[in-house]
């Protein structure tokens, strides 16, 4: 806290602040004794980043505002006996979920009285190729509120947990308990801690559910098609806004898109629930109608199943328009293309 507030008043660049740290350590030997150099450099990095993004004057931070510290590049080691070594602190026993590789940064943070170590690793990104071989079949997934999702293989996740909705009663009670406590008292801090634990429990349950469902689709399918939903626009419907946000469709998509699935393709969601997946005939219906009945071809399907089939079909059609191979452009083609551009320019001017 002291180092952060000290540099807050100094109009210095990040490089100058790091240089000034050496003089600060000479004036205050306890900084050299108890704090690793990389940890202090990350404080100056945070101050410099805050100045770039701040719209007004930066404020001093209190002790309660600091709940994490970072070791960057050095000063840490994950040992084979399941312990984390931190310079100036020592060896700490940790619960290691999996052995990390190429560790570049360790951030130790405190959340609701519990300590966590966030490990950042350097990984090689898979190079994208225009020639892709899919061993497992593709799937289209339609997400919803009543059911969490329904895919084109007619696999249904019936239970949409709605963890926030189920915990509304204890949450309201905890919020009232905080508001009735005197500001600055120990009882208010205890009430805030209990409220934070409730939100943490909701977060953990939701992410456990999403991780399990995304892992299922990532392990069973190589190519996944999802709707390109604009969630913020959907939440303008105030009757469904809380349930839409509680379903966490964006978190489910990001888990598949960023690091789980082989490939995820988003398609436009327009009319996926209206058009018939068999003949393409539009069948308008309200949200209350859960069965798709086509008057043109006689298809009778579940509404969400019909939407997932349309998502799969639309996704496969979009991939057919992608370039399959790259080739060199001949001089004749370049000349013809430039001539067409010149003629189009002359027509626009004329």
N, C-alpha and C positions, 0 to 999 in steps of 0.2 A: 504494500500500500504506500509506504513512504517513498519508494523509488518512483512509482507511478505519479504521485502528486508532486514530487519534486520536479520532474521533467515537464509536468503539465504547464508550468509557468514559463518554461524556457522555450524561446522561439528558435529551436534547433532542428536540424534534419536528423534522420535516423542514424546516419553515419556519425554526426557530431555527438549525438547522445551516447552511442557506443564508445566513442573515444573518451567522453567525460566520465564514463563508468569507472575507468581506471583511477582517475583522481578521486572519485567518490569512495572507492574501496580503500584508498589510502587514508582518507579522513575518517571513515567508519570501518574499522577492521572486522566488525561483526558481519558485514556484507560478504567479505571474502571467506569467513569462517563457516557460515551457515548456508550460503546460497551459491549454487553453481553458476558459472559465467553465462552459460547458454540460457539458463532460467531468467537471469537479469536482462539479457539481450532480447528475449521474447517480450519483456515488459516494454522496452523502448519501441519494439516493433508494433505493439498494440497501441501505444500512444501515437506513433506516426500514422497508423491506419485510422485511428479515431479522428485525427485532424483532417484527413482527406475526405471523410464522409460526414463530418459534423456540419450542421447548418448554423449553429450558434456557438456560444462560448462553452467550452468544456467545463464540467463541474468536478470538484474533488470527489473521490470515492471513499466510502467508509469500509470498515473491516468486514461488515456483512456482505459487501458487494463482491468480495474476492472469494471465489469457491473453486479455483483451479489454478494450476501452474503447469508450464510446458518445458520439456527438455527436447531441444531440437538438435539433431545430428549426433550429439554425444552426451555423455553423462548418464547413460542408462544401459541396461543389459538384461535380457530375459534369459535366465539360467535354466539349465536342464532339469534341476530339481524342483521346478515349479515356483520359483521365486523371482521377484523383480528387484533388480539392483538399481538404486537411484543415488547418484553422487551427493554427498553431504547429508544424506538421510539414512541409507543403509539398505539391507535386504528385507523385502516384504513378501510374505506368503500371499499368493494370489490364486484365484480360480481361473485357470487357463482353458478356454473353450477349444482352441486349436492353436497349433504352433505357428506363430507368424514368421514370415520370411521377408528379408530386406527391410527391416524396420528403420524408418527415418525419423520418427517423432513419437514421443509419448506424452500424453496430456493426462495428468491426475486431477480428477474433479470430484467434488462432493455434492451429492444430490440427496436431499432429505435425510441427512445423517449417515448416508452410505457412501463409501469411497469406490471410485471406478478408475480404471486406467484405459484410456482410449489410445490404441496403437495405430499409427498411420504407416502403411507399407507401400513400397514402390512395386508396382506390378506392370507387366508388359501387356499392352492392349493388343487384342487380336486384330490382325490386318484384314480389312474388308476386301472381298473378292467378288467380281461380277459373276463368277461361276460358283454356285452354292449347291451342295448336295445335301438333301434332307433325307435322313434315314427314317425318322418317325413322321407320321402324318401331320398335316396342318390342322389347326382348330380355330374357330371363331368363338369369341366369348362375349356375351351380353350381360352387363352388370345391372343390378337393380336394387330396389329397397325391400320389397317383400321377400324376394330371394336374393341372396348375395350375387349369384351368377348362374347362368345357364349356357352351356356350350353347345357347339354344333354336333357333338357326339351324344347329345341328349343326357349328358351328365349334369345333375342339378345339385347345387349347394343350397339346400332348402333353408337352413338356419342362417338368418342375418342377425348376428348377436345384438347389435345396437347397444354397446356397452355403456355409452354415455346416457342413453335414455333410461336404462335400467337403474342407473345410479343417481338419478335426478333427486330423489327424496333425501338420501344422506348428504348429497352435495349442497342442497339448499339449507339443510340443517347446519352443516359445517360453515357455510357462508354467514348465516345469522350469528353463529357463535363467535366468529371473528369480528363482526361489526359491533357486537355488544361489549367486547373487551376494551379496556382503556388503552389508548395509543401509547406505545412505549413500555407497556407492562410485560412481565414474564408470561402471564396467562394469555396475552394476545399472541406472543411468539409461539406458545404451545398450540394455540388454536390454528395459527397459520401453518404450523408443521403438520397437524392432522389433516388440514385441507389439502396440502401438497401431497401427502401420502395417498389420499383418495384419487387425485388426478394421476399420480404415478401408477396406481393399480389399474386404472382404466387404460392408460397408455400401454402398460405391459400386456394386458389381456388382448387388446386390439392388435398389437404387433405380433403376438404369438399366433393369433388366428390368421393374420395376413401372411405371415411367413410359412405357415403350414399349407395354405391354399396355393400360394405362388410356387412353393417347392413342388407341389403335385403337378402343376401344369408345366413347370420347367423340366421335370424329369420324364414326362410322358409325351411331350411335343417339342419338335425342333422349330416350328414356325407357328407363331401365335398372332392372331389378328384381334385388335381391340378398337373400340370406337374412340375417336378424337373428341372427347367430351370437354366442354368449357364449364367447369364446375361452378365458377363464380357467377356465371350467367344463370345457371340452374338454381342457385341459392336465392335468386330474387323472388322465387315463389316461397313466401314466408311460412306457408303451411308445411312445406317439405324440406326447408333449409337445414334444420337440425338433423333430420334423418339422413339427408344426402351427405352432410359433412361427417356424420357418425359412421357411415358406411366406408369411408376412406378409400374411394375408388382411385384417387391419385396416388396414394401410398402403395396400393396393390400394383398399379401400372409401373411405378418407378422401381419396385422390387424386381419385376420381370425385365424391365427395359434396361436397367443400369448394370445389374451384375448376376442375374439368375438365368434367364432364358437365353437360348442360342440366338434367336432373332425375334423381335417384336415389331409388327407393322401396324400403324394406326390408320384407320379408314374414316371417311366422313360419315357421321351418324344420321344424316338426313334420310328420313323415310325407311329406315331399316325395320321399324315396327309396323309400317303401313303396307309396304309392298309385299306381295306374295312371293315366297321363296321358290315356289314351283313354276309359276307362269309370269311373275312380275306384275300382275294386275294390282292396282292400289285398292286397299280395303281400309278406309278410315275408321278409327275406333278410339274411344276415350280410354283413359287409364284404368277405369273400372272394368273394362272388358278384358278378360285374361285369356280368351281363346280366339285364335285367328281362324275365321271361316271365309274361304274364298268363294264368291258366287260365280266366278269365271271357270275355274277348274275343279271346284269341289273339295279342295284341300282343307283339312281340319287339323290344326296344330296348336300347340301351346304358344301363346303370344311371344314369350321370350325365346323359345326354341326356334320359331320362325325368324326372329331378329338375328339370332346367332348364325343361322344358315345364310342370311343375307350378308352378314358381316364377313363370313368366310368367302362367299362368292365375290363380294366387292373387293376383298383383299387380294384374292387370286387374280382378278382382272387388273388390279393396279400393278401387280408384279409383272404381268405380261407386257406392260408398256415400258418397263425398265430396259436399258440396253443390255443385251446378252454378251456382246463381245465388242472390243475396241479395234478399230482399223485405221490405217493411215488415209488421209484425204488427198486425192490426186490433184495436180495442178489444174487439170481441166475442171474439176468440181469447184475448186477455189475461184477460178475465173467466172464460171457460171453463177456462183453464189454472189460474187461482187457485182456482176452485171445486173442481177435481179434487184440487189439493194439500190444500185444507182437508178434503175428504172422506177422503183417505188419512190425514191426521193424526188425524182423529176415530176412524177404524178402528183405528189403531195404539194410541191411548190406551184405546179400549174393549176 
